[in-house]
């Protein structure tokens, strides 16, 4: 009986986890143009470098981009 509850819990967690990841914002830096931007999906291409961690809102990501030394305009 406990095994049935454990399997149901694992299945529920597997279904809910992608919903939590949907509201993530990432600050990325284009390695060719040296410009930073905010994206909603974790970068997978080699020309984009992740700056810091993921953020729960776009406002937090914008704030993080402003204070990131690598994103300063020279």
Helices and strands as residue ranges (DSSP letters): H 2-21, E 25-30, E 36-39, E 48-55, H 58-67, G 69-71
